[in-house]
Amino acid sequence: MKLSPTFAAVLGFSTGLFCLGSASLAADAHAETSALVKKESASLLDLYRHLHANPELSFQEVKTSARLAEELGKAGFKVTTRVGGHGVVAVLKNGDGPTLLLRSDLDGLPVKEITGLPFASKARATDSTGAEVDVMHACAHDVHITCLTGAARVLAAMKDQWRGTLVLIGQPAEEKVGGARAMLKDGLFTRFPRPDHCVALHVASDQPAGTLGYVEGYALANVDTVDISVRGIGGHGAWPHMTKDPIVLAAQIVLALQTIVSREVQPGEPVVVTVGSIHGGAKHNIISDEVKLQLTLRSYSDKVRAQLLEAIRRQTRGLALAAGLPDDKLPVVTVTDESSPALYNDPALTKRLAGVYEKWFGAGNVMARKPVMGAEDFSEFGRTEHKIPVTMFWLGTVSPEVFKASMAGGKGLPALHSGLFRPDAEPCIQTGVTALVAATLELLAK
């Protein structure tokens, strides 16, 4: 696995969680945080293992949300459940000052776990199509929940170090990119204190545990999930001249869509057009009436996003007309609810917290990363009328030994959403909790 020079530099990172930092940061805050994180470590690991063994699919996070609500209530927060479905909102007011929102997601994925861990998930569930599937926290939302819980405990014990209002949320259905929108629709910014900043962490499968990564500006992509129904006029395979074959038309559409990136979008703009599924026909000698295509589109700017959707509608319609299909048989293009805008990390907020993390963890353990084409509906919190600054940091998960071996041997690391993905939990969680505490002490400084 070839990694950037930035990651290569991490090979020398410190095994300790903290650097003493500059004199401008209070030494007592470092020491108190370190002691409290250490005190909570065993309990947090137990919580993580429980969550890992009991994942729930998007929109089904009943037990997960109940456990998070219980934990945040024990920490002293005022907790409201069932916000936007199974969302959890916990508020702790600590005098006058700004409001900060810290977010975790809750849901697992329909992935079979093959890590061999003693607490590996054996959960199964019925998905939205009615199919029974294996379920795993293959994107480590269990780590996110545990870090949020740990931060709640530590910050509740350090109320003398900060002033303002903390809003901690457990967001459902991130994997279906619908939970953030649902919570906002259910009054997240009206029923509860509206934040001045929103901060989140997300695990990284290619970064050592004990490190943090950041991206200023666009960090994750727009994602649009698109269904295309390619219709035709079916008939016998021996008389194709009496039909309008949707399979041939679908094949032409699949190829034509690739020209959107190469010939319509300005070079240099990050764009992905993927046809992930094509289904049509039932038998060798039957020309079918319909073919179904499933697409994912990824981009950064809203302008390019709109351009992609317009081009898809135009190309599918034009090819259908060229094939001689009547207006009532033209393809139907549907943008589904599984769509989310790009995550734009506020540059000033991101740079500010990156500087804080360098002082807390050491500059060698905090690295600038490149944007990726994955998606995250945390972006929704920064796109309301209030234009709240948001930022999401990457949290390293790979044990230093495994990371070094991977670099030395060129062996790839299990990716997010893989059944083999297994975070090095203890240092990962300790780093995540500390990072959320450090961000809070910076943004809600006394």
N, C-alpha and C positions, 0 to 999 in steps of 0.2 A: 504494500500500500504506500503510494507516494504522497507525502504530506508537505505542506508549505513550510518555508523556513521559520515562520512564526511558531508552528507546532514543534519543529525540530528544537527550537530554543527551550521548549518546555521540559526537555529531558533533564535539565538541571534544576528543576523546580524544587523548592524546599519541602520537606516532609511535614513541617510544622504548619499549623493553620494560620498563624499570624506572623506578620512582621510588626515590630514595635511602632513603625510609622514615624511621621514627623511630630514635632512638639505641638503642632497646631491641633492634633487630635488628642483628646483626653485619654491619658493612660488608664485611668480608672474605668472608662467605658470599655476599653479593650479587655482589661482584666476581668471585669464583671461579666461581660459577654462570654468570654472564654470559659469562666467557671460555670456559668449557667448552662451553656451548651453541653459541656462535659457532664454536668449533673443530669441533664435530660436525655443523654445519648442512648442509654440502654432502653428506656421507655419508648423513645422514638423508634428505635430499631424494631421493637416488638410491634408497634403500630404499623410500621412499614410492612413487616412480614404478614401481618393480618390482612392489610389492604391488598398486598400482592397476591395472596392466596384466594381472595374473594372479590375479583373484579366484576363490574357490571357494565353492560353495553350502554351506548348513548340513549338518553331519554328513559333509562331504566335504573338510575343510580339511587335507588331507594335506601338501601342499607349503607352505602358509602356516604351519602349526604347526612344520614342520621348519625353516623359515627363522627363525622367532622363537626356537626352541630354540637354533639355532646362534648367533644374535646374543647371546642372554642368556648362553650358555656362554662366548663370547668376552669378555664383560664381567666374568667371574669368578664367576658364579652357579653353584650346583649345580642341574642341570636334570633334571627327570623329565618324560618324554613319555607320551602315551596315557593321560592321566588323565581318566576319563569320556568316552572316545572319543578325540578328537584334542586334548584339553586339554594345556596346558603349565604346569608349576609350576617356578619357579626360586627358590631360597633363597640368601640371603647373610646369614650370621651375623657380627655385628660387635660382640662383647662382650655384656655383660648389659644388658637393657633391654626395652622393650615390643616387640611384634610388629605390623608394619603390612603389610596386603595392598593392593597396587595391581593393578587389573584392566584388561585390554583384552579385547575380543571379536575374533573372527577371521573371521567368515563374510561373504560377499557376498550379493547378492540376484538373483533372476531378472528383471533389468531390462536393457534394451538401452541402452547408453551412446550419447548423441548430443551430447556436449560438444565434439567436434572437437579435443580435446587430442592432441598428438603421441604421448602414452603412453596414450591411451584404451584401454579394455578391448575386445578382440575375442573374448573367451573365450565358449565355449559348453559346456554340460554337460547331462547327463541328470538330471532332477529325480526326486523320490520317486515320481511317478506314471508314470515312464517317458518323459515328454515331453522333447524337446531344447529347451533354452532359452538365451537370452543371459544372461550373468552380469556384474554390475557391483558395485563397492563404492559403491552409491548411498546408503549410510548412513555412509560414511567410516570404516568400521572399519580401513581402511588407515592413516588418520590416527591412530587410537587405538593401533594396533600400533607405529607409528613413534614416537609420544610415549613409550610404555612402554619401547621400546628405548633412546631417548635418555636417559630418566631413569635407566635401569640403568647406562649408561655414565658419566653424570655422578656419580651417587651412589657408584658403585664407586671413582671417583677422589677422592671427598670423604669417605672413611671417617673422617677425623679430625674431621669436623663432626657426626657422629651416632653413636648407640649403640643397639644392639638387633638385631632381625632383620627383614629385608625379605623378603616373599613376593610375587613378581610372577607373575601368571597370565595366560595366553592362553586365553580361554574359547571353546569352539566353540558353534555353534548358538544364538546369541542371537536371531536372526531367527525361529527356530522355538520360542523360549522353552523350550528343553530342556537347554541346555548347562550352566547353573549347577547345576541339579538333578542332572544326571549326574555332575558333578565332586564335588559333596557326597556323593552316594551312593558314589562310588569312594574316599572317604576324604580329601577335601581338608582337613577340620579334624581328622582323626585321624592320618593318615599324615605330615602336614606340620605345622609349627608353627601353632597356632591363633592367629589375629590378635586384637589388642585393638581394632583399627579397620580398616575397609575403605573405600578411596577409589577413585573412578573419575571419568573425564571422558567427556563425550559431546558431539560436535559439535552446533552450532546453526546452522541455515541462515538465520536471521533476525537475526544478531548479528555485529557487525564483528570481523574478525580482530584479535587483540591484546586482546580483552576476555574476561571470565569472568562467568558468571551463576550464581546459586544460588537454591535454594528450601528453606526450612525446613519440615520436616514432610512431608506427602504431596506428592510431586513428579510422579509418574507413576502411572497407573491400574492397578487389577486388569484383566486381560484374560482373558476366557473365550471359547474358540472352540467353538461348539455346532452340532451337526448334528441336524436333525429329519427323520425319515422319515415323511411323511404318507401313510398307506396308504388304499386304497379298494377298491372292487369294480368292475372295469372292464367295458366292454361297448361296444355300438354307440352312436354319437352320436344316432341316431334314437330310441333307447329309453332315455333317461336315467333313467326311473322304475324300470328294472331294474338300476340301478347305484348305487354310492355314489361320487360324483365327487371324487377327491382334489385336483383343481385348484381347484374351488370352495372346498373346505375349507382348502386352503393359502392362498388369497386371504383368507379370513376370519381365519386365524391371523396373517398378516402385519399386517393392520389391527389386530387385537386386541392384538398385542404392543406397539403404540405407546402403548396406554393404561397400560401398566405404569409408564412414566416419568411420565405426566401425572396418573394417578389412584391409584397405589399407593405410589410412593416419596415420602417427605416432600419438599416443595418446598425447594429450596436444596441438595439432595444432588446432586453431579455424577454423572450417569448417561447412558450411551449404549446404545441397543439398535439394532443395524443388521442388516438382512437383506441380505447381500451377494450371495447367489446363490439362484436358484430354477430348478429344472429338472424337467420332467415332460412326459409325452406324447410321441407319435411321429407322429401324423397328424391331419388336420383332423376326421375323423369317428370317431375312436376315443377313448373315455373310458378313461384309463389306470388302472393299478393302484397307482401310487405317484408321489409328488412329493418331491423332495429340496430342503430349505432349508438354507442355511449362514448362521450368525449370528456376529456378534462382539458381546460385551457388555463394557462398561467402567464401572468404578466406583472408589471409593476404599476405603470401609470394608468389612470382612469381613461385617458384618451386612447391608449393602445387597447385596453380592455374593450371599449366600445367598438373600436375598429375591428377586432377579432370577431365579435358577435355579428356585426353588420356584414362582414365578408363571408361568414359561414352561411348566413341566410341568403345572400346574393348568389353565392356559388351553387348551393344546393338547388335553388329555384331555377337558375339559368340552365344547369345540366338537365333538370327534369323537363324543362320546356324544350330543350334541344332533342330530348328523347321522344318528344311528341306526346307527353302526358297532358291531359286536360287540367284546368284550374282546380277542379275538385279532387285531383290526385297528386297535387304538388306535395313535396316533403313538408313535414311539420317539425319545426325546430323549437325545442322547449328548454329554457334555462331553469334548472331545478332549484330547490331551496338549499341544496348543498353547495352554496357559493359564498365567498367571503372576500372582502377587500384586502388589499395589501397592507402589511404591517409597516407603518412608518415610525421608526424610533426617533422621537424628538431629539435633534442633535445636541441642543444645549443640556437637556436633562441627562442624556446618555453620557456625554463627555464629563459632566459633573460627577455622576456616580462612578464612572470608570476611574476617575481620579481618586475618589474615596476608596474604591476597592484596591487600587494600587498601594495605598497607604496601609490598608488593613492586611492585605494578603501578600504584598510584594509585587513589584512591577512585572517580574518574570512569570507570575501566575495569572496575569490579566492580559488578554490579547485581543487585538482587533481582528475580526473575522470578515469574510466576504458574505454578501447577501446570498440566499439560496432560494430555490423556486418552490419550497414547501409553503404551506399556508397555515394560518393561525387566526381564529376569530377574536383573539385578544385585541386585534386591530379595531374592532367595532367601538371599543371604549374611547378611542381617540377621534372618532369620526362623527360624533353627535354635534349638535349646534354649538355646544360649549367649547369644542376644540381643545379638549384636555390633553396636555402633554403625556405621552405614554412611552414606556421603554421596556423591552424584554431582553434579559441577559441569558447567555448560554451557560449551563452548569455542567462541568466535566463529570464523566461517570466511569471512565476506564481506569482500572488499577494501573499504577505506574509500571509495574512489572509487565503486564500484558501489553501496555502501550509501547514500551521499549522493545519488547519481542516482536511486535507487529512491524515497527519501523525497521528493525534489523533484518527481519526475515521476509519482508514484503507481503506478509499475510494480512488479508483484510480483516476488519473488525465487524462484528454483527451490527447491522444498522437498526435504527429505530423502525418499529413495526415488524421486526424479525422475531420469530419464535425463539431465537437464540440470545436475544438481547438481555443482558443481566448486569445492571449497574453495580459498581463497587460501593455498596450502600452506605457504610458507616462514614467514610470521609466525604462522600458525595453529600449526604444529608447534613453533616456538620458544616460543610462549606455553604450549602444552600441556606440553612438557618442563619448563619452568621452574615451572609450577604444581605438577606432581607432585614436583619436587625441594623446592619451598618447603613443601609439605604434609609431606613426610618429615622435613625439618629441624625442623619444628615438633613433630611427634608423636614423633619419635625423638631429641629434643634431647639433646645430650651432657651 
